[in-house]
């Protein structure tokens, strides 16, 4: 990510194909181009909790001017017909890269309704 951070790097397990622990405590590093990198022991992935598929788009401010133009009020901007956000992507008004990032996150979000049934 940034030359000079000098973070400990370990081997990848031949058995699991995943990295092996090298960090024993949390470290945060300021990045030269802005932002931070958190090096955490044993954490492979972070997820989103408490956000439904229908509400995720609200966290993408660049979608806001288009969301009201969708045919369905509960549009997730992924598969529904007449989606103004998808149209904005096709028209170049929303970055395709940003939209694809949204889609990848959307795939990981648990359906809030199923969380309530199982919780």
N, C-alpha and C positions, 0 to 999 in steps of 0.2 A: 504493500500500500504506500509506504513511504520509506525510501532509503534512509538508513541511519537510526532506525528505531531500536535495532539490536535486540529483538525479542527472541526468546528461547524457542527453538523449533525442534521438534522431535520427529521420530520416524513414524511412518504410517504402518499400521498393523497389516501384515500379509493376510491374516485370517479374516478380519472384519473390513478392511479397506478404509478404516477411520483413523484419525490422528490419535496418538497416545499422549497422555498428560505430560506437560512440561512446566506448567504454571502451578504454583502452590498458594498463591494469594492474588487478590484482585489488583490489577494495575490499570491506571487510565493514562493515556498518552494524547497530548494535544497534537493535532495534525497541522502541518504547515499551510495547507489550503483551506483550513477551517474544519471545525468538528473535532470529535474525539474518537479514540479507539479504546474500547474496554477489553482488556485481556483477562478472562475469567477462568478459574480452574474448573474443569469438568463440564462446562456449559457448551453444548454443541449448537444449540438453536434457541432463538427467542420466538415467542408467538404473541398473538393478539388475543386478549381475553375481554369478554363483555361487549363486543361489538358484533352486531348481526350483519349478515351479508347485505341486507337492505340499507344499513346505515354506514357501511364502509366508505362509500363514495363521498359522503359528507366530509371526510378527512382529506379529500383531494380537491383543494380549492379551485384548481383550474377546470374542474368539471362543473362548478356551480352555475355558470351562465347558461348551461345546456340542459341540466337535469330536469328542469320544469317542462321541457319540450318533449319528454319521453311519453309514449303512449300509455304506459302503466305507471301508477304512482309508486309501486314497489319494484320498479326496474332495478336490476343489479348491473345493468350495462354489460352483460356478458353474452346472453343468448336471445333476449327478447326482441321481437320485431319493432320497428319504428322507434329505435333508441336514438335520441338526439346526441348523446355522448359518443356513441359509435360513429354517427354521422359527422360529428365534429372532428373525430380522429381521421376519418377518411378525407375530410375537407382540409386538413392541415391546421385546424384551429386548436387542437389538443395534440401534444406530442405523442407519437406512436410509442416511443420508449416509456413515457410516463404511463400510458394506458396499459402497456404490457406488464409493467411493474404492478399496477393495480390488479390486473388479472391473476398474476402469480400469488399475490396476497389473498385475493378473494378465494382461491382454491384451498387455502389453509384455514379459512374462517369456519368455525363450527356453526351450524344453524342454531340460532338462539332458541327456537321453538323446541328442538330436540334436546337442548341443554336443560330446558325447564322440565321436560318430561322425565329425563333421566336423573335430574338433580333432586 
